[in-house]
Amino acid sequence: MTYMPPVKPADLALASVPAFWPMAMAAALAEQGAALYARNLKFVEEEIRIHEGLRPRLATPNRLRLDLRTMALRDYGTPGHGLATLVDAPHAGHTAMIADYHKGQSLIETLLANGVGHVALTDWKAATDDMKDLEIDNYLADMIVAIDDLGGRVNLVGLCQGGWVSAMLAARFPDKVNSLVLAGAPIDTDAGDGPIKRMVHQSPMSFYEELVALGGGLMRGKFMLQGWKNMHPEQHYIQDHVDLYEHIDDPQYRAKRETFESWYENPIDLPGRWYLQVIQQLFMENRLARGRFVGLGRKLDLHDIRCPVYLLAGADEDITSPEQVLDAAKYLGTPPDRIVRRTVPGGHIGLFMGARTLKEHWPPVARWIATQ
């Protein structure tokens, strides 16, 4: 009989996770040597830390301004220092850390360093069971509370999903929005030919309803995370693990990886009713661009937006195609000479937290905001 080393409780825990079976087996083979055993164990410990032990944290010091049911409104910079700029972070399964990612690599930090003196951020909360029936209107209403608390008129920066919310607010209450930045925001969801558009139109509404039912009335963040990973399975299920193993002795690599994964691997749950409204009314039926979406009791017309607008798109987007952002110009009431349209290198996530994009392309946006 071949002798096998005793199995430790930690090894049993790993054995319950299929992705770690090779590591658990390797750890049991003493003949591979102490050095390789130690390296494998270090890799396993780091995998557990990345996938279970880390939590997202905002990078820049801030103050809690409002604590609402749907969000915590965070204050940065100097309140009263010019018109407030409200950054509406995506409410699409991940936290607001995407807008305040890391010291030296933060959209909030970039805005503050380039002429925007007072910034506020919507830090969206995970939906709990008692929030499953909240609708888009509930989130629009809390955004109005935030704007009014900031003085009643703001520069509005909408990121991804936060972009169509911002466009809705600017159309519904044009006097409350001094200028509007839409970055990676799907406004015309019929434009382009991105994978999200194809997926939404190829899947029946019953598919999304079943996902919400499976989540007990919520759209669970873990379901969405698996969907995002499945867009690039070779990267998330193979290459990421290979890269980590190869760099396990590089503390700088591990630190960067931990920062990213603390955000990416911790999705938040969304209200099921809100989610189904978004899928059907905005992505399947494109009601906002077509002037058929009803927000807070009134049919919204993007032509009612007349403030200066900055449209920012990623050239290599795999979430929001550039056309979905830039085609918004066709629907706005803003004069063409007051609309800026820019396409910058990179993909969706990089548009908000990529080091190069933050260094080269967001400072002009910040200076544009400061001059409006």
Sequence and secondary structure as in RCSB ss.txt:
>XXXX:A:sequence
MTYMPPVKPADLALASVPAFWPMAMAAALAEQGAALYARNLKFVEEEIRIHEGLRPRLATPNRLRLDLRTMALRD
YGTPGHGLATLVDAPHAGHTAMIADYHKGQSLIETLLANGVGHVALTDWKAATDDMKDLEIDNYLADMIVAIDDL
GGRVNLVGLCQGGWVSAMLAARFPDKVNSLVLAGAPIDTDAGDGPIKRMVHQSPMSFYEELVALGGGLMRGKFML
QGWKNMHPEQHYIQDHVDLYEHIDDPQYRAKRETFESWYENPIDLPGRWYLQVIQQLFMENRLARGRFVGLGRKL
DLHDIRCPVYLLAGADEDITSPEQVLDAAKYLGTPPDRIVRRTVPGGHIGLFMGARTLKEHWPPVARWIATQ
>XXXX:A:secstr
        HHHHHHHTSGGGHHHHHHHH GGG HHHHHHHHHHHHHHHIIIII     SS  EEEEE SSEEEEE
EE TTSSS EEEE   SSS GGGGS BTTB HHHHHHHTT  EEEEEEE    GGGTT  HHHHHHHHHHHHHHT
TS EEEEEETHHHHHHHHHHHH GGGEEEEEEES  SSTTSS  HHHHHHHHS HHHHHHHHHHTTTEE HHHHH
HHHHHHSHHIIIIIHHHHHHHTTT HHHHHHHHHHHHHHT    EEHHHHHHIIIIIIIS TTTTT  EETTEE 
 GGG  S EEEEEETT SSS HHHHHGGGGT  S GGGEEEEEESS HHHHHH HHHHHHTHHHHHHHHHT 
